[in-house]
Amino acid sequence: MERSPIEVFFSYSREDKPLRDKLEKHLISLKRQGVISLWHDRQIVAGSEWEEEIDRHMRTADIILLLVSPDFVNSKYCYDIELPDAMARHDAGEAYVVPILLRPVAGWKRLPFAKLQVYPSGAVPITQWADQDTAFVDVVEGIETAVEKLLTQRQEQLKAEEQWRKEHVGESESFFNSGWDKWNKGDNKGAIADYNQAIKLNPDFAAAYNNRGIARRALGGKKAAIADYDQAIKLKSDFADAYYNRGNVRSDLGDNKGAIADYGKAIEINKNWGGFSDNYYGLPTAYMNRGIARSELGDQQAAIADYDQAIKLNPDYADAYNNRGIARSNLGDKQAAIADYDQAIKLNPDFAKAYNNRGIARSDLGDKQAAIADYDQALKLNPDYADAYYNRGNARTALGNKPGAIADFQKAADLYQKQGNDKWRQEALNRLKELQS
């Protein structure tokens, strides 16, 4: 396994940038050897959330350099945020904190870092040395001592982990299978625990990362799920399932462009394998979900092309007919949309959404009675279908059935409230107020 460099983080005040730059130059030999990597806030790229970037690197750094000066102590961010975080990680054994006195600081021996080894030697601030280069060399030697200590610890840990894995070979697959069984039974927390063990035993187990991502998504941990899919793809670049699953989570988060890219990659991989039309993660579903993302971005024609492909691969794909109907309706082709909803209902007579959508198209064409019949059927199949109540309320209003419309909007408002949909609850209440005024 290739040795990763020790990550070194600079915590400093902007006023001390010239001294930080000099220290960085003295550390360059260790960096060129691949022993360390360096990070400070000047490396934050445009458009990034700077506090989030700093916090992320602070959490992952192996060595944290505190560049102490009066400005450092006076800085609210350095002293009140970075310093406590650094000391907490040091005390927990998660990082090695190295305080470096850049300039004289009154009373520094009473500050939290004073219990640690302070550099340069003798705790003489760098600016008080006759030759600052000599002071920086002294500091770097202290940092190098910490680096060697951490590298030794890391090597010992790797050897222990490798030996442990050898002693437990085969158990990783068992944990993976156990996690799969628990996930199928709805026990996502139990599944994650098993996938954790599978990954601990085999850090290169791409399928375990993918499946842990599925379980995390089910529990609402969408960002953690994406991290798992990222790792699965890093380990297995042609992992179609992981691309597909990451696309789903990106869609959940409203990142339709990212979702389209992921579904496209899943489609490309499956095409290269000849396509798996009967595979949940295969071409039909990937085309269909990419179509949804494209529709969300307003590209209805591209969405229809994707639904066409999904239907071509799986002619019994009721969801694809329903979604193509939505896209056609968005383009104003209500008759074609109704034909798609008809087919979706034919394939799945219990498809409440297709009845509701057909009702909308029929209503748009002026056939309110037929629309109400569709909403009635949608509600028969799903009595908690708030949208169907709302839409039926509109149709009844158009036909002059004021009492029926009031009842529908009230029911829709109640259901939207239970579902936490404040926007549409307010819309239903507004319609109700209009009728009651």
C-alpha positions as CSV (number, residue, x, y, z in Angstrom):
1,M,0.0,0.0,0.0
2,E,1.4,3.4,-1.0
3,R,2.3,5.6,2.0
4,S,0.2,8.8,2.1
5,P,1.9,12.0,3.3
6,I,1.3,13.5,6.7
7,E,-1.1,16.4,6.3
8,V,0.2,19.6,8.0
9,F,-2.3,22.4,8.7
10,F,-1.3,26.1,9.3
11,S,-3.3,28.0,11.9
12,Y,-2.2,31.6,11.7
13,S,-3.3,35.2,11.7
14,R,-3.2,37.0,8.3
15,E,-0.8,39.6,9.7
16,D,1.8,36.8,10.1
17,K,1.6,35.7,6.4
18,P,5.2,36.7,5.6
19,L,6.5,34.6,8.5
20,R,4.2,31.7,7.5
21,D,5.5,31.9,3.9
22,K,9.1,31.6,5.2
23,L,8.2,28.5,7.3
24,E,6.5,26.9,4.3
25,K,9.7,27.4,2.3
26,H,11.7,25.6,5.0
27,L,9.3,22.7,4.9
28,I,9.5,22.3,1.1
29,S,12.2,19.6,1.3
30,L,9.9,17.3,3.3
31,K,7.0,18.1,0.9
32,R,9.1,17.3,-2.2
33,Q,10.0,13.9,-0.6
34,G,6.3,13.1,-0.3
35,V,6.6,13.0,3.5
36,I,4.2,15.8,4.2
37,S,1.5,17.8,2.5
38,L,0.8,21.4,3.4
39,W,-2.5,23.2,3.7
40,H,-3.5,26.8,4.7
41,D,-6.4,29.1,3.9
42,R,-4.7,30.7,0.9
43,Q,-5.4,27.5,-1.0
44,I,-9.1,27.9,-0.8
45,V,-10.5,28.2,-4.3
46,A,-12.9,30.9,-5.5
47,G,-16.5,30.0,-4.8
48,S,-15.8,27.8,-1.8
49,E,-17.3,28.3,1.6
50,W,-14.1,29.3,3.4
51,E,-15.1,28.3,7.0
52,E,-16.3,24.9,5.8
53,E,-13.0,24.4,3.9
54,I,-10.9,25.3,6.9
55,D,-13.0,23.2,9.2
56,R,-12.7,20.2,6.9
57,H,-8.9,20.4,6.7
58,M,-8.6,21.0,10.4
59,R,-10.6,17.8,11.0
60,T,-8.3,15.7,8.8
61,A,-4.9,17.2,9.5
62,D,-2.3,15.0,11.2
63,I,-0.2,17.9,12.4
64,I,-1.6,21.3,13.3
65,L,0.9,24.2,13.5
66,L,-0.1,27.0,15.7
67,L,1.8,30.1,14.5
68,V,1.6,32.1,17.7
69,S,1.8,35.9,17.8
70,P,-0.1,38.8,19.5
71,D,-2.3,38.9,16.3
72,F,-3.0,35.1,16.6
73,V,-4.1,35.5,20.2
74,N,-6.1,38.6,19.3
75,S,-7.9,36.8,16.3
76,K,-11.3,35.6,17.3
77,Y,-11.2,32.9,14.6
78,C,-7.7,31.6,15.4
79,Y,-8.0,31.8,19.2
80,D,-11.7,31.1,19.9
81,I,-12.4,28.5,17.1
82,E,-9.2,26.9,15.6
83,L,-7.2,26.7,18.8
84,P,-9.9,24.8,20.9
85,D,-10.6,22.5,18.0
86,A,-6.8,21.8,17.6
87,M,-6.3,21.1,21.3
88,A,-9.4,18.9,21.4
89,R,-8.0,16.8,18.6
90,H,-4.6,16.7,20.2
91,D,-6.0,15.6,23.6
92,A,-8.0,12.8,21.8
93,G,-4.9,11.5,20.1
94,E,-6.3,12.4,16.7
95,A,-3.6,15.0,15.7
96,Y,-0.3,16.4,16.9
97,V,-0.3,20.1,17.7
98,V,3.0,22.0,17.4
99,P,2.9,25.6,18.8
100,I,5.5,27.9,17.1
101,L,6.3,31.3,18.7
102,L,6.6,33.7,15.8
103,R,6.8,36.9,17.8
104,P,6.8,37.7,21.5
105,V,3.5,37.2,23.3
106,A,3.0,38.4,26.8
107,G,1.6,35.7,29.2
108,W,1.7,32.9,26.6
109,K,2.7,30.4,29.3
110,R,-0.8,30.6,30.7
111,L,-2.5,29.9,27.3
112,P,-3.9,26.4,26.5
113,F,-1.0,25.3,24.3
114,A,1.7,26.1,26.9
115,K,1.6,22.4,28.1
116,L,2.9,21.3,24.8
117,Q,6.5,21.3,23.4
118,V,6.9,24.9,22.1
119,Y,9.2,25.8,19.2
120,P,11.8,27.2,18.5
121,S,14.1,25.7,21.1
122,G,14.0,27.5,24.4
123,A,10.7,29.1,23.4
124,V,12.6,32.1,22.0
125,P,10.3,33.7,19.3
126,I,11.6,33.5,15.8
127,T,11.8,37.3,15.4
128,Q,14.2,37.5,18.3
129,W,16.8,35.1,16.7
130,A,19.8,36.8,15.2
131,D,19.4,34.5,12.2
132,Q,15.8,33.7,11.4
133,D,16.7,30.9,9.0
134,T,18.4,29.1,11.9
135,A,15.2,29.6,13.9
136,F,13.1,28.1,11.1
137,V,15.5,25.1,10.7
138,D,15.1,24.5,14.4
139,V,11.3,24.6,14.1
140,V,11.4,22.2,11.1
141,E,13.5,19.8,13.0
142,G,10.9,19.7,15.7
143,I,8.1,19.2,13.1
144,E,10.2,16.4,11.5
145,T,10.4,14.6,14.8
146,A,6.6,14.7,15.1
147,V,6.3,13.5,11.5
148,E,8.6,10.5,12.1
149,K,6.6,9.6,15.2
150,L,3.4,9.7,13.3
151,L,4.8,7.7,10.4
152,T,6.0,5.0,12.8
153,Q,2.6,4.9,14.5
154,R,0.9,4.7,11.1
155,Q,3.2,1.9,9.9
156,E,2.6,-0.1,13.1
157,Q,-1.2,0.4,12.8
158,L,-1.1,-0.8,9.2
159,K,0.8,-3.9,10.1
160,A,-1.6,-4.7,12.9
161,E,-4.7,-4.1,10.6
162,E,-3.2,-6.3,7.9
163,Q,-2.5,-9.1,10.3
164,W,-6.0,-8.8,11.7
165,R,-7.5,-9.0,8.2
166,K,-5.5,-12.1,7.4
167,E,-6.8,-13.8,10.6
168,H,-10.4,-12.9,9.6
169,V,-10.2,-13.6,5.9
170,G,-13.6,-14.6,4.5
171,E,-15.6,-12.8,7.2
172,S,-16.0,-9.6,5.1
173,E,-18.2,-11.5,2.6
174,S,-20.3,-12.8,5.5
175,F,-20.9,-9.4,6.9
176,F,-21.7,-8.1,3.5
177,N,-24.4,-10.8,3.0
178,S,-25.7,-10.2,6.5
179,G,-26.0,-6.5,5.7
180,W,-27.9,-7.3,2.5
181,D,-30.4,-9.5,4.4
182,K,-30.9,-6.8,7.0
183,W,-31.5,-4.1,4.4
184,N,-34.0,-6.3,2.6
185,K,-35.9,-6.6,5.9
186,G,-35.9,-2.8,6.4
187,D,-33.2,-2.8,9.1
188,N,-31.0,-0.1,7.6
189,K,-29.1,0.6,10.9
190,G,-28.2,-3.0,11.2
191,A,-27.2,-3.2,7.6
192,I,-24.9,-0.2,8.0
193,A,-23.2,-1.8,11.0
194,D,-22.6,-5.0,9.0
195,Y,-21.3,-3.1,5.9
196,N,-18.9,-1.2,8.3
197,Q,-17.5,-4.5,9.4
198,A,-17.2,-5.7,5.8
199,I,-15.3,-2.6,4.9
200,K,-13.1,-2.8,8.0
201,L,-12.1,-6.3,7.0
202,N,-11.7,-5.4,3.3
203,P,-11.2,-1.6,2.6
204,D,-11.3,-2.3,-1.1
205,F,-14.8,-3.8,-1.0
206,A,-16.6,-1.5,-3.5
207,A,-19.9,-3.3,-3.3
208,A,-20.0,-2.8,0.5
209,Y,-19.5,1.0,0.1
210,N,-22.3,1.0,-2.5
211,N,-24.7,-0.9,-0.3
212,R,-23.9,1.2,2.7
213,G,-24.7,4.2,0.6
214,I,-28.1,2.8,-0.1
215,A,-28.8,2.2,3.6
216,R,-27.6,5.6,4.5
217,R,-29.8,7.2,1.9
218,A,-32.8,5.3,3.3
219,L,-32.0,6.9,6.7
220,G,-31.7,10.4,5.3
221,G,-27.9,10.5,5.3
222,K,-27.6,11.7,1.7
223,K,-24.2,13.4,1.9
224,A,-22.8,10.3,3.6
225,A,-24.4,8.2,0.9
226,I,-22.7,10.2,-1.8
227,A,-19.3,9.8,0.0
228,D,-19.9,6.0,-0.1
229,Y,-20.7,6.0,-3.8
230,D,-17.7,8.2,-4.5
231,Q,-15.5,5.6,-2.8
232,A,-17.1,2.7,-4.6
233,I,-16.5,4.4,-7.9
234,K,-12.9,5.2,-6.9
235,L,-12.3,1.5,-6.2
236,K,-14.3,0.3,-9.3
237,S,-14.5,2.9,-12.1
238,D,-17.0,0.9,-14.1
239,F,-19.4,0.4,-11.2
240,A,-22.7,1.2,-12.9
241,D,-24.8,0.6,-9.8
242,A,-22.8,3.2,-7.8
243,Y,-23.2,5.8,-10.6
244,Y,-26.9,5.1,-10.7
245,N,-27.3,5.3,-7.0
246,R,-25.3,8.5,-6.7
247,G,-27.5,9.9,-9.4
248,N,-30.6,9.2,-7.3
249,V,-29.1,11.0,-4.3
250,R,-28.0,13.9,-6.3
251,S,-31.5,14.1,-7.7
252,D,-32.8,14.0,-4.1
253,L,-30.6,17.0,-3.3
254,G,-31.8,19.0,-6.4
255,D,-28.5,18.5,-8.3
256,N,-30.2,17.5,-11.5
257,K,-27.1,18.3,-13.6
258,G,-25.0,16.0,-11.5
259,A,-27.7,13.3,-11.6
260,I,-27.9,13.5,-15.4
261,A,-24.1,13.0,-15.6
262,D,-24.3,9.9,-13.2
263,Y,-27.2,8.3,-15.0
264,G,-25.4,8.9,-18.3
265,K,-22.3,7.1,-17.0
266,A,-24.5,4.2,-15.8
267,I,-26.1,4.0,-19.2
268,E,-22.8,4.1,-21.0
269,I,-21.4,1.3,-18.8
270,N,-24.5,-0.9,-19.2
271,K,-24.4,-0.3,-23.0
272,N,-20.8,-1.5,-23.1
273,W,-21.9,-4.7,-21.3
274,G,-24.7,-5.2,-23.8
275,G,-27.4,-3.7,-21.6
276,F,-29.5,-5.3,-18.9
277,S,-33.1,-4.5,-19.6
278,D,-34.3,-6.6,-16.7
279,N,-31.9,-5.1,-14.2
280,Y,-33.2,-2.6,-11.7
281,Y,-30.0,-0.6,-12.1
282,G,-29.9,-1.2,-15.9
283,L,-30.8,0.8,-18.9
284,P,-34.6,1.3,-18.5
285,T,-34.5,2.8,-15.1
286,A,-31.4,4.8,-15.8
287,Y,-33.0,6.3,-18.9
288,M,-36.2,6.9,-17.0
289,N,-34.5,8.7,-14.1
290,R,-32.3,10.8,-16.4
291,G,-35.5,11.8,-18.2
292,I,-37.0,13.0,-14.9
293,A,-33.9,15.0,-14.2
294,R,-33.9,16.5,-17.7
295,S,-37.6,17.3,-17.3
296,E,-36.9,19.1,-13.9
297,L,-34.4,21.3,-15.8
298,G,-37.0,22.1,-18.4
299,D,-35.6,20.0,-21.3
300,Q,-38.8,18.2,-22.1
301,Q,-37.7,17.0,-25.5
302,A,-34.6,15.3,-24.1
303,A,-36.7,13.8,-21.3
304,I,-39.1,12.3,-23.9
305,A,-36.1,10.8,-25.8
306,D,-35.0,9.1,-22.5
307,Y,-38.5,7.8,-21.8
308,D,-38.7,6.5,-25.4
309,Q,-35.5,4.5,-24.8
310,A,-36.8,3.2,-21.4
311,I,-40.0,2.0,-23.1
312,K,-38.2,0.5,-26.1
313,L,-36.1,-1.6,-23.6
314,N,-39.1,-2.4,-21.4
315,P,-42.5,-2.0,-23.2
316,D,-44.3,-2.8,-19.9
317,Y,-42.7,0.1,-18.0
318,A,-45.8,1.9,-16.7
319,D,-43.8,4.7,-14.9
320,A,-42.0,5.6,-18.1
321,Y,-45.3,6.0,-19.9
322,N,-46.6,8.2,-17.1
323,N,-43.5,10.4,-17.0
324,R,-43.5,10.7,-20.8
325,G,-47.1,11.8,-20.5
326,I,-46.1,14.5,-18.0
327,A,-43.4,15.8,-20.4
328,R,-45.8,15.8,-23.4
329,S,-48.3,17.6,-21.3
330,N,-45.7,20.2,-20.4
331,L,-45.1,20.8,-24.1
332,G,-48.9,21.3,-24.6
333,D,-49.6,18.0,-26.3
334,K,-52.5,16.9,-24.0
335,Q,-53.9,14.2,-26.4
336,A,-50.5,12.4,-26.6
337,A,-50.2,12.8,-22.8
338,I,-53.6,11.2,-22.3
339,A,-52.6,8.3,-24.6
340,D,-49.5,7.7,-22.4
341,Y,-51.5,7.8,-19.2
342,D,-54.0,5.4,-20.8
343,Q,-51.1,2.9,-21.4
344,A,-49.7,3.4,-17.9
345,I,-53.1,2.6,-16.4
346,K,-53.5,-0.4,-18.8
347,L,-50.2,-1.8,-17.6
348,N,-50.9,-0.9,-13.9
349,P,-54.6,-0.5,-13.1
350,D,-53.7,0.6,-9.5
351,F,-51.5,3.5,-10.7
352,A,-53.1,6.4,-8.8
353,K,-50.7,9.0,-10.1
354,A,-51.5,8.2,-13.7
355,Y,-55.2,8.7,-13.0
356,N,-54.5,12.0,-11.4
357,N,-52.3,13.1,-14.3
358,R,-54.8,12.0,-16.8
359,G,-57.4,14.0,-14.9
360,I,-55.2,17.1,-15.2
361,A,-54.8,16.7,-18.9
362,R,-58.6,16.1,-19.4
363,S,-59.3,19.2,-17.3
364,D,-56.9,21.2,-19.4
365,L,-58.9,20.1,-22.5
366,G,-62.1,21.2,-20.9
367,D,-63.6,17.8,-20.0
368,K,-64.1,18.5,-16.2
369,Q,-66.5,15.5,-15.7
370,A,-64.0,13.0,-17.1
371,A,-61.3,14.7,-15.0
372,I,-63.4,14.3,-11.8
373,A,-63.9,10.6,-12.7
374,D,-60.1,10.2,-12.8
375,Y,-59.5,12.0,-9.5
376,D,-62.2,9.8,-8.0
377,Q,-60.4,6.7,-9.1
378,A,-57.0,8.1,-7.9
379,L,-58.6,8.8,-4.4
380,K,-60.2,5.3,-4.4
381,L,-56.7,3.8,-4.9
382,N,-55.0,6.3,-2.5
383,P,-57.4,8.0,0.0
384,D,-54.5,10.2,1.3
385,Y,-53.7,11.7,-2.2
386,A,-53.7,15.4,-1.4
387,D,-53.0,16.5,-5.0
388,A,-56.0,14.6,-6.3
389,Y,-58.2,16.3,-3.7
390,Y,-56.8,19.7,-4.7
391,N,-57.2,19.0,-8.4
392,R,-60.8,17.7,-8.0
393,G,-61.5,20.9,-6.0
394,N,-60.5,22.9,-9.0
395,A,-62.6,20.9,-11.4
396,R,-65.6,21.1,-9.1
397,T,-65.1,24.8,-8.8
398,A,-65.2,25.1,-12.6
399,L,-68.5,23.1,-12.7
400,G,-70.1,25.3,-10.0
401,N,-70.0,22.6,-7.3
402,K,-69.0,25.0,-4.5
403,P,-69.7,22.7,-1.5
404,G,-67.8,19.8,-3.1
405,A,-64.9,22.1,-4.0
406,I,-64.8,23.4,-0.4
407,A,-64.7,19.9,1.0
408,D,-61.9,19.0,-1.4
409,F,-59.7,22.0,-0.6
410,Q,-60.2,21.5,3.1
411,K,-59.2,17.8,2.8
412,A,-56.2,18.7,0.7
413,A,-55.1,21.3,3.2
414,D,-55.3,18.8,6.1
415,L,-53.3,16.2,4.2
416,Y,-50.7,18.7,3.1
417,Q,-50.3,19.7,6.7
418,K,-49.8,16.1,7.8
419,Q,-47.2,15.7,5.0
420,G,-45.3,18.8,6.0
421,N,-46.0,20.5,2.6
422,D,-46.5,24.0,3.7
423,K,-46.5,25.6,0.2
424,W,-49.4,23.5,-1.1
425,R,-51.3,23.7,2.2
426,Q,-51.3,27.4,1.8
427,E,-52.4,27.1,-1.8
428,A,-55.3,24.9,-0.8
429,L,-56.3,27.4,2.0
430,N,-56.1,30.3,-0.4
431,R,-58.6,28.5,-2.8
432,L,-60.8,27.6,0.2
433,K,-60.8,31.3,1.3
434,E,-61.8,32.4,-2.2
435,L,-64.8,30.1,-2.2
436,Q,-65.9,31.0,1.3
437,S,-65.7,34.8,0.7
